[in-house]
């Protein structure tokens, strides 16, 4: 019984800020897609948003993982870094294609992930997959199976820069 109470108290501390974040996100999404300004459509939009927030509250799904507002400050810097890595990986893949089969060394290895949340692990796995020449094949607990077109890409992942950058997003 104490576990349920502590879980409820932990979730309750996130509720106001995450509910506000969800409200603003849904409102902006509705307004961008509709771009209507008459009173009837604005009231229907507001009613729909309130209904969705009520249902999400009743389902107990408004928390720090469903509305990761803690990422909003750090994510632009990470996305810039990831974009640079994607461009560099594209250049590397094109270079190895031009060099032919002898320069390609397909590898399948398991690496560790140091993220503490499921969201962090998913961001890390997706970042690896977005980078050309690497694909996250499997994610079990803190271990990821990665397929790489070039062995050096696995060594770069094991060096841990991407892992540490994603872990920093969680803080």
C-alpha positions in Angstrom: 0.0 0.0 0.0 2.9 2.4 0.8 4.3 1.8 -2.7 1.0 3.0 -4.3 0.9 6.1 -2.1 4.6 7.0 -2.9 4.0 6.4 -6.6 0.9 8.7 -6.5 2.8 11.4 -4.6 5.7 11.2 -7.1 3.3 11.5 -10.1 1.3 14.3 -8.4 4.3 16.6 -8.2 4.6 16.5 -12.0 0.9 17.0 -12.6 0.5 20.8 -12.7 3.5 21.6 -15.0 2.9 18.6 -17.3 -0.8 19.3 -17.5 0.0 22.9 -18.5 2.5 21.7 -21.0 0.0 19.2 -22.5 -2.6 22.0 -22.7 -0.3 24.4 -24.5 0.9 21.7 -26.9 -2.6 20.6 -27.8 -3.8 24.2 -28.2 -0.9 25.2 -30.5 -1.4 22.0 -32.5 -5.1 22.7 -32.9 -4.6 26.3 -33.7 -1.8 25.7 -36.3 -3.9 23.0 -38.0 -7.2 24.9 -38.0 -6.2 28.6 -38.0 -9.8 29.5 -37.3 -10.8 32.5 -35.2 -14.6 32.5 -34.9 -16.1 31.9 -31.5 -17.8 28.6 -32.3 -14.7 26.9 -33.6 -12.5 28.3 -30.8 -15.0 27.0 -28.2 -15.2 23.6 -29.8 -11.4 23.4 -29.9 -11.1 24.4 -26.2 -13.8 21.8 -25.3 -11.9 19.1 -27.2 -8.6 20.0 -25.5 -10.3 19.9 -22.1 -11.8 16.5 -22.8 -8.5 15.1 -23.9 -6.8 16.5 -20.8 -9.5 15.0 -18.6 -9.2 11.6 -20.2 -5.4 11.7 -19.9 -5.8 12.6 -16.2 -8.2 9.8 -15.6 -6.0 7.4 -17.4 -3.1 8.6 -15.2 -0.8 9.1 -18.2 0.2 12.7 -17.5 3.8 12.4 -16.2 7.4 13.3 -16.9 7.7 10.7 -19.7 4.5 11.5 -21.6 5.3 15.3 -21.4 9.1 15.5 -21.3 9.3 19.2 -20.7 12.7 18.8 -19.0 14.1 18.1 -22.4 12.9 21.3 -24.0 15.9 23.4 -22.9 18.6 20.9 -23.8 17.1 19.4 -27.0 18.1 22.1 -29.5 21.8 21.8 -28.7 21.6 18.0 -28.9 19.7 18.2 -32.3 22.4 20.5 -33.7 25.1 18.0 -32.6 23.1 15.1 -34.0 22.6 16.8 -37.3 26.3 17.3 -37.6 26.9 13.6 -36.8 24.3 12.6 -39.4 26.0 14.7 -42.1 29.5 13.3 -41.2 28.1 9.7 -41.3 26.5 10.4 -44.7 29.9 11.5 -46.0 31.5 8.4 -44.5 29.0 6.0 -46.0 29.3 7.6 -49.5 33.1 7.4 -49.2 32.9 3.7 -48.4 30.5 3.0 -51.2 32.9 4.7 -53.6 35.8 2.7 -52.3 34.0 -0.6 -52.8 33.2 -3.7 -50.9 36.8 -4.1 -49.5 36.3 -1.0 -47.3 33.0 -2.2 -45.8 33.1 -4.3 -42.6 29.6 -5.1 -41.5 29.5 -5.7 -37.7 26.8 -6.7 -35.2 27.7 -6.0 -31.6 26.0 -5.3 -28.3 26.8 -2.1 -26.5 25.7 -0.7 -23.1 23.4 2.2 -22.6 23.8 4.4 -19.5 20.4 6.1 -19.7 18.1 5.9 -16.6 14.7 6.3 -18.3 13.0 4.4 -21.1 12.7 7.8 -22.9 16.4 8.3 -22.8 17.1 4.8 -24.1 14.6 5.3 -27.0 16.3 8.7 -27.8 19.7 7.0 -27.8 18.5 4.0 -29.9 16.8 6.3 -32.4 19.8 8.6 -32.6 22.0 5.6 -33.5 19.5 4.5 -36.2 19.2 8.0 -37.6 22.9 8.1 -38.2 23.6 6.5 -41.6 25.5 3.2 -41.5 24.2 2.1 -38.1 20.9 0.5 -37.0 19.7 -0.4 -33.5 18.4 -3.9 -34.0 17.4 -4.7 -30.4 17.1 -3.0 -27.0 16.8 -5.1 -23.9 17.3 -3.5 -20.5 20.5 -1.5 -20.7 21.9 -3.4 -23.7 21.5 -2.5 -27.4 22.4 -4.7 -30.4 23.8 -2.5 -33.1 24.4 -3.4 -36.8 27.0 -1.2 -38.4 28.2 -1.0 -42.0 31.7 -0.1 -40.8 33.5 -1.5 -37.7 34.8 2.0 -36.8 31.2 3.2 -36.2 30.8 0.6 -33.4 34.1 1.8 -31.9 32.9 5.4 -32.0 29.7 4.3 -30.2 31.7 2.5 -27.6 33.7 5.6 -27.0 30.5 7.0 -25.6 30.0 10.5 -26.8 26.5 10.0 -28.1 25.6 8.0 -25.0 26.8 10.7 -22.6 25.0 13.4 -24.6 21.7 11.6 -24.4 22.3 10.9 -20.7 22.8 14.6 -20.2 19.4 15.2 -21.8 17.8 13.3 -18.9 19.1 15.5 -16.2 
